[in-house]
């Protein structure tokens, strides 16, 4: 009995992995081709060397795999594998031999669990590195911008002419810089002015500083301190110039993002959107397992009403439905409608329960 099950598991695993490899490579190829045409205008606009676009695409592949295509490749492979088994009456033969449906699909669940683990590792160690290199390639090698910003002690430092900006938190949606400090130097790099503000907002083409202090350092070593509630100040940079220097969750590992959130909260700032991204790093890898749970009953119920086209169409429909629901809940989480933890886990749990209930409803 044990040898028979082991042989069955090897067969199911082999067939699934063949289709999964083909599905994943096809989806990645489609995604890369779309990226290629999307970025062609940018590379042409800045007359960048043509080979840089291929380097850019190479850096994007880990992000494409672990954050976009992997769950849908697993779903498509599940649908195609089990649909093929069912159309060829292999599932019926296995059941006639005393093998339950759970035993048949057990290897798929184990493979999905293993892939979920490696998906987390890929997002933790590989994607942040390639994401940073992608940003550097576009900003420095393509747009020819000077690498004037860097991230140290979980703060953003940015040099603009004779000024250095220190930013605790940059909110790209509200166009707000929180925990802001400006240092202004003369030609001898002597500090002439320091401006501290709790918040700096970009409003109708101008920078407005709120709740802060201006310190003017005089030549007689005296300091003039001028507090303010609100004032307009020319940074010499517009919003688009500073928007790109923001620290994105994708370029931080789970541990780095957690430490960054602690720093933000300790300083009294709202870290809601980063908390949503943090919990997403945990919930998203489990989508690989859930796609198998959904795909198994769906494939067995529809296997005799269509072929490859139906499987592909079903995977697109299921993937689109999950994507819409997940995006809506994440948006609710970042806007404060739902707690960040629930916003990230509710779609995953709902689809997981739907898959389990559908699997239990299939006749054994």
Secondary structure, DSSP 8 states (H G I E B T S, - for coil): -HHHHHHHHHHHHHHHHHHHHHHHHHHHHHHHHHHHHHHHHHHHHTT--THHHHHHHHHHHHHHIIIIIHHHHHHHHHHHHHHHHHHTTHHHHHHHTT--HHHHHHHHHHHHHHHHHHHHHIIIIIHHHHHHHHHHIIIIIIS-----EEEETTEEEEEETTEEEEEEEEETTTTEEEEEEEEEE-TT--EEEEEEEEEEEEETTEEEEEEEEEEEE-TTS-EEEEEEEEEE---S--HHHHHTTS--GGGS-HHHHHHHHHHHHHTT---HHHHHHHHHHHHGGGHHHHHHHHHHHHHHHHTTS--HHHHHHHHHHHHHHHHHHHHHHHHHHHHTSS-HHHHHHHHHHHHHHHHHHHHHHS--
